[in-house]
Amino acid sequence: MTKATARKGASADPAAEDRAAASGTRTGSPSGRHDLLTRLRGLAPSLVPSKRRVAACILRDPATVAAQTITELARAAQTSETTVLRLCHELGLQGYRDLRVALATESGREQERADGKRTVGGDIGRDDDLDAIIDTITYHDRQAIADTARILDRAAMAEAVRLTSAARRIDIVGVGASAVIALDLQQKLHRIGLIAYAWHDTHAALTAAALLGPDDVAIGVSHTGATLDTVDAIGEAAARGAHTIALTSAPHSPLAGVADVLLTTAGRETTFRSGATASRIAALSVVDVLFAAVAQRNYDRAISALEITRRAVVSRRADIDEGPWEEDRT
């Protein structure tokens, strides 16, 4: 597996996109100080254990950490004050005071988003009733989509749209729960007339990637960005000169490292859904945006293809008005 040697830039302007593509910069790298908690969730899996413990303390109760001294946080995370400061710097903050201010602001903002119905960061408890479970799941799912919309790099998405629209062939790789996302994107692109394949078997993905070239695009989907099946397939595609796109919640992951364009999602998991549900819903929302933007770029062709494919399957739908399950209204 070889990492892509060139990085493609992006801009909403097509001419600027082409100039940026020649500049050798990767599109979608995280930056800025907005949505600190969302960025920390994405960064946490790639942190060393000591920093990860600090991150866990912050994410578990940001409002409490906002009121703590650096010594208190270091003690709670069983690490040193120096480690806490290093995490602050990794988040783009000048020091611990900036972290406390940002956490106070964001924890207040997140509490408002919760509509006062439950504690921010709340999880499913052993004794929760069904209403509490429904509130928890739907809250986390809504927040995953809202957080993703806020952090989604517009330039990276514009570049992904440009590359996908112009591709001779699009290969999408995802295994496990990510296979559902890969299949959804493949079906959407295929319906508007683009040649797209979804791979969830490692050998099939690698052999397909080995046949790609400079006119093709390979998209890797992985919540953690560390699934070797996906990382290796995208790396193989990059080695063959294909353009590569990563869809992940981990901006510093191995998958992000081998991709030309990075589309970052945000997801909050609960007790029984680690890496499987909120993250999937966030990724599916990005897939919908990518598909809609690609279709819009070739509007008339997309509308025509959707109508043709709709007519091809309309006879496979049952006539509800005449179905045997229809209630007798006489």
C-alpha positions as CSV (number, residue, x, y, z in Angstrom):
1,M,0.0,0.0,0.0
2,T,1.4,3.4,-1.0
3,K,0.1,6.7,0.2
4,A,-1.0,9.1,-2.6
5,T,1.9,11.3,-3.5
6,A,-0.2,14.3,-4.6
7,R,-3.0,16.0,-2.7
8,K,-5.8,17.8,-4.5
9,G,-7.2,21.1,-3.2
10,A,-10.7,22.5,-3.7
11,S,-12.8,25.6,-4.1
12,A,-16.4,26.2,-4.9
13,D,-15.2,27.9,-8.1
14,P,-14.3,25.3,-10.8
15,A,-11.2,27.3,-12.0
16,A,-10.1,27.7,-8.5
17,E,-10.6,24.0,-7.9
18,D,-8.2,23.1,-10.7
19,R,-5.6,25.6,-9.5
20,A,-5.9,24.2,-6.0
21,A,-5.6,20.7,-7.2
22,A,-2.2,21.5,-8.6
23,S,-1.0,23.0,-5.4
24,G,-0.6,19.7,-3.6
25,T,-2.7,20.3,-0.5
26,R,-5.1,17.9,1.0
27,T,-8.7,19.1,1.2
28,G,-10.7,18.8,4.3
29,S,-8.0,19.0,7.0
30,P,-9.6,20.1,10.3
31,S,-8.9,23.7,11.4
32,G,-10.5,26.4,13.4
33,R,-11.7,26.6,17.0
34,H,-15.5,26.2,16.5
35,D,-17.3,23.1,17.8
36,L,-14.5,22.1,20.2
37,L,-16.4,19.1,21.6
38,T,-17.2,17.7,18.1
39,R,-13.6,18.0,17.0
40,L,-12.5,16.3,20.3
41,R,-14.8,13.4,19.7
42,G,-13.2,12.9,16.3
43,L,-9.7,13.3,17.6
44,A,-10.0,11.1,20.7
45,P,-9.5,7.6,19.0
46,S,-6.1,8.7,17.6
47,L,-4.8,10.2,21.0
48,V,-2.2,8.5,23.2
49,P,-3.8,6.9,26.3
50,S,-2.9,9.7,28.7
51,K,-4.5,12.4,26.4
52,R,-7.4,10.0,25.7
53,R,-8.2,9.9,29.4
54,V,-8.2,13.7,29.5
55,A,-10.5,13.8,26.4
56,A,-12.8,11.3,28.1
57,C,-13.2,13.5,31.2
58,I,-14.0,16.5,29.0
59,L,-16.5,14.7,26.9
60,R,-18.2,13.0,29.8
61,D,-19.0,16.3,31.6
62,P,-17.8,19.4,29.8
63,A,-19.6,21.8,32.2
64,T,-17.8,20.3,35.2
65,V,-14.4,20.5,33.5
66,A,-15.1,24.1,32.6
67,A,-15.2,24.9,36.3
68,Q,-12.1,22.8,37.3
69,T,-8.5,23.9,37.6
70,I,-5.9,22.2,35.5
71,T,-4.7,20.3,38.5
72,E,-8.1,18.9,39.2
73,L,-8.6,17.8,35.6
74,A,-5.1,16.2,35.5
75,R,-5.9,14.3,38.7
76,A,-9.3,13.1,37.4
77,A,-7.6,11.8,34.2
78,Q,-4.7,10.3,36.2
79,T,-2.1,12.2,34.2
80,S,0.0,15.3,34.4
81,E,-0.8,19.0,33.9
82,T,1.7,18.9,31.0
83,T,-0.4,16.3,29.2
84,V,-3.5,18.5,29.7
85,L,-1.7,21.4,28.2
86,R,-0.5,19.3,25.2
87,L,-4.0,18.3,24.5
88,C,-5.1,22.0,24.6
89,H,-2.4,22.8,22.0
90,E,-3.4,19.9,19.9
91,L,-6.9,21.4,19.8
92,G,-5.5,24.7,18.6
93,L,-5.9,26.4,22.0
94,Q,-3.2,28.6,23.6
95,G,-3.7,27.2,27.0
96,Y,-6.0,25.8,29.7
97,R,-7.8,29.0,30.2
98,D,-8.9,29.0,26.6
99,L,-10.1,25.4,27.1
100,R,-12.3,26.4,30.1
101,V,-13.8,29.3,28.2
102,A,-14.6,27.2,25.1
103,L,-16.1,24.4,27.2
104,A,-18.3,26.8,29.2
105,T,-19.5,28.3,25.9
106,E,-20.1,25.0,24.2
107,S,-21.6,23.1,27.1
108,G,-24.1,25.9,27.4
109,R,-24.9,25.8,23.7
110,E,-25.3,22.0,23.8
111,Q,-27.6,22.3,26.7
112,E,-29.8,24.6,24.7
113,R,-29.8,22.2,21.8
114,A,-31.1,19.5,24.2
115,D,-34.2,21.6,24.8
116,G,-33.9,21.1,28.5
117,K,-35.1,17.5,28.2
118,R,-32.1,15.6,29.4
119,T,-28.5,16.1,30.6
120,V,-26.1,16.8,27.7
121,G,-24.0,13.7,27.0
122,G,-26.6,11.6,28.8
123,D,-26.5,7.8,28.1
124,I,-29.0,4.9,28.4
125,G,-29.2,3.9,32.1
126,R,-30.0,0.5,33.5
127,D,-33.3,1.7,34.9
128,D,-34.4,4.1,32.0
129,D,-37.9,3.7,30.8
130,L,-38.9,3.5,27.1
131,D,-39.6,7.2,26.9
132,A,-36.1,8.0,28.2
133,I,-34.5,5.6,25.7
134,I,-36.5,7.2,22.8
135,D,-35.4,10.7,24.0
136,T,-31.7,9.6,24.3
137,I,-31.5,7.9,20.9
138,T,-33.4,10.6,18.9
139,Y,-31.4,13.4,20.6
140,H,-28.0,11.8,19.7
141,D,-29.2,11.1,16.2
142,R,-30.3,14.7,15.7
143,Q,-27.1,16.1,17.2
144,A,-25.0,13.8,15.0
145,I,-26.6,15.3,11.8
146,A,-26.5,18.9,13.2
147,D,-22.8,18.6,14.4
148,T,-21.8,17.1,11.0
149,A,-23.5,19.9,9.1
150,R,-21.5,22.5,11.2
151,I,-18.1,20.8,10.8
152,L,-18.4,19.6,7.2
153,D,-15.7,21.3,5.2
154,R,-17.4,23.0,2.2
155,A,-14.3,23.1,0.1
156,A,-13.7,19.4,0.7
157,M,-17.3,18.6,-0.3
158,A,-17.0,20.8,-3.4
159,E,-13.9,18.9,-4.4
160,A,-15.5,15.5,-3.7
161,V,-18.5,16.6,-5.9
162,R,-16.1,17.7,-8.7
163,L,-14.1,14.5,-8.7
164,T,-17.1,12.2,-8.4
165,S,-19.0,14.0,-11.2
166,A,-16.0,13.7,-13.6
167,A,-15.0,10.1,-12.7
168,R,-14.9,7.3,-15.3
169,R,-15.7,4.9,-12.4
170,I,-16.4,5.2,-8.7
171,D,-15.4,2.5,-6.3
172,I,-16.8,2.8,-2.7
173,V,-15.3,0.6,0.1
174,G,-16.9,0.0,3.4
175,V,-17.0,-3.1,5.7
176,G,-19.2,-4.0,8.6
177,A,-21.7,-1.2,9.4
178,S,-19.9,1.0,6.9
179,A,-20.9,-1.4,4.1
180,V,-24.5,0.0,4.5
181,I,-23.3,3.5,3.8
182,A,-21.2,2.3,0.8
183,L,-24.1,0.5,-0.7
184,D,-26.4,3.5,-0.2
185,L,-24.0,5.8,-2.1
186,Q,-23.4,3.2,-4.9
187,Q,-27.2,2.8,-5.4
188,K,-27.7,6.6,-5.5
189,L,-24.9,7.3,-8.0
190,H,-25.9,4.3,-10.2
191,R,-29.4,5.6,-10.5
192,I,-28.2,8.8,-12.1
193,G,-26.1,7.0,-14.6
194,L,-22.7,7.0,-13.0
195,I,-20.6,3.8,-13.0
196,A,-20.3,3.0,-9.4
197,Y,-19.4,-0.2,-7.4
198,A,-19.6,-0.9,-3.7
199,W,-17.1,-3.4,-2.1
200,H,-17.4,-5.0,1.4
201,D,-15.1,-8.0,0.8
202,T,-11.4,-7.3,1.3
203,H,-10.1,-9.3,-1.6
204,A,-12.7,-7.9,-4.0
205,A,-12.0,-4.3,-2.9
206,L,-8.2,-4.8,-3.3
207,T,-8.4,-6.4,-6.7
208,A,-10.8,-3.7,-7.9
209,A,-8.6,-0.9,-6.5
210,A,-5.6,-2.4,-8.4
211,L,-7.4,-1.8,-11.7
212,L,-8.2,1.9,-11.1
213,G,-6.4,4.8,-12.7
214,P,-6.1,8.6,-12.8
215,D,-9.7,8.9,-14.2
216,D,-11.3,7.0,-11.4
217,V,-12.3,7.8,-7.8
218,A,-12.2,5.5,-4.7
219,I,-14.2,6.4,-1.7
220,G,-13.4,4.8,1.7
221,V,-16.1,4.8,4.5
222,S,-15.0,4.0,8.1
223,H,-16.3,5.6,11.3
224,T,-13.0,5.0,13.1
225,G,-10.8,5.5,10.0
226,A,-8.7,2.5,11.2
227,T,-10.4,-0.4,9.5
228,L,-7.4,-2.0,7.6
229,D,-9.6,-3.5,4.9
230,T,-10.8,-0.1,3.9
231,V,-7.4,1.7,4.5
232,D,-5.5,-0.8,2.4
233,A,-8.0,-0.7,-0.5
234,I,-8.0,3.1,-0.7
235,G,-4.2,3.1,-0.4
236,E,-4.0,0.7,-3.3
237,A,-6.3,2.9,-5.4
238,A,-4.1,5.9,-4.5
239,A,-1.0,4.0,-5.6
240,R,-2.6,3.4,-9.0
241,G,-3.2,7.1,-9.4
242,A,-6.9,7.2,-8.6
243,H,-8.4,10.2,-6.7
244,T,-9.3,9.1,-3.2
245,I,-11.9,10.4,-0.7
246,A,-12.3,9.4,3.0
247,L,-15.6,9.6,4.9
248,T,-14.8,9.2,8.5
249,S,-15.2,10.8,12.0
250,A,-11.5,10.6,12.7
251,P,-9.6,13.3,10.9
252,H,-6.2,12.0,12.1
253,S,-6.8,8.4,11.2
254,P,-4.9,6.1,8.8
255,L,-7.8,6.4,6.3
256,A,-7.6,10.2,6.4
257,G,-3.9,9.9,5.9
258,V,-4.1,8.0,2.5
259,A,-7.0,10.1,1.1
260,D,-6.8,13.2,-1.1
261,V,-10.1,14.6,0.2
262,L,-11.4,14.3,3.7
263,L,-15.1,14.5,4.6
264,T,-15.4,14.5,8.4
265,T,-18.5,13.4,10.2
266,A,-19.6,13.8,13.9
267,G,-21.3,11.0,15.8
268,R,-22.2,10.4,19.4
269,E,-22.7,6.8,20.4
270,T,-24.7,5.5,23.4
271,T,-24.2,2.4,25.5
272,F,-25.4,-0.2,23.1
273,R,-24.4,1.4,19.8
274,S,-20.7,2.0,19.7
275,G,-19.6,3.0,16.2
276,A,-22.8,1.7,14.6
277,T,-25.8,4.1,14.6
278,A,-25.4,7.8,15.2
279,S,-22.2,7.7,13.2
280,R,-23.9,5.9,10.4
281,I,-26.8,8.4,10.3
282,A,-24.2,11.2,10.2
283,A,-22.4,9.5,7.4
284,L,-25.6,8.9,5.5
285,S,-26.4,12.6,5.7
286,V,-23.0,13.4,4.0
287,V,-23.8,10.8,1.4
288,D,-27.1,12.5,0.7
289,V,-25.4,15.9,0.3
290,L,-22.7,14.4,-2.0
291,F,-25.3,12.7,-4.2
292,A,-27.6,15.7,-4.4
293,A,-24.7,18.0,-5.4
294,V,-23.4,15.6,-8.0
295,A,-26.9,15.2,-9.4
296,Q,-27.4,19.0,-9.5
297,R,-24.1,19.4,-11.4
298,N,-25.7,17.3,-14.2
299,Y,-29.3,18.3,-13.5
300,D,-31.1,17.3,-16.7
301,R,-29.2,14.0,-17.1
302,A,-29.9,13.1,-13.5
303,I,-33.6,13.9,-13.7
304,S,-33.9,11.8,-16.9
305,A,-32.0,8.9,-15.4
306,L,-34.1,8.9,-12.2
307,E,-37.3,8.9,-14.2
308,I,-36.0,6.0,-16.5
309,T,-35.0,3.9,-13.5
310,R,-38.2,4.7,-11.7
311,R,-40.2,3.4,-14.6
312,A,-38.1,0.3,-14.7
313,V,-39.1,-0.8,-11.2
314,V,-42.6,0.7,-10.9
315,S,-44.3,-2.6,-11.9
316,R,-42.6,-4.3,-9.0
317,R,-44.6,-2.3,-6.5
318,A,-47.9,-3.7,-5.2
319,D,-51.1,-1.8,-5.9
320,I,-52.1,-0.8,-2.4
321,D,-55.6,0.1,-3.5
322,E,-56.3,-3.4,-4.7
323,G,-54.2,-5.4,-2.2
324,P,-55.8,-8.3,-0.2
325,W,-54.8,-6.4,3.0
326,E,-56.9,-3.4,2.1
327,E,-59.8,-2.9,4.5
328,D,-63.3,-3.6,3.1
329,R,-64.9,-0.2,2.9
330,T,-68.3,-1.3,1.7
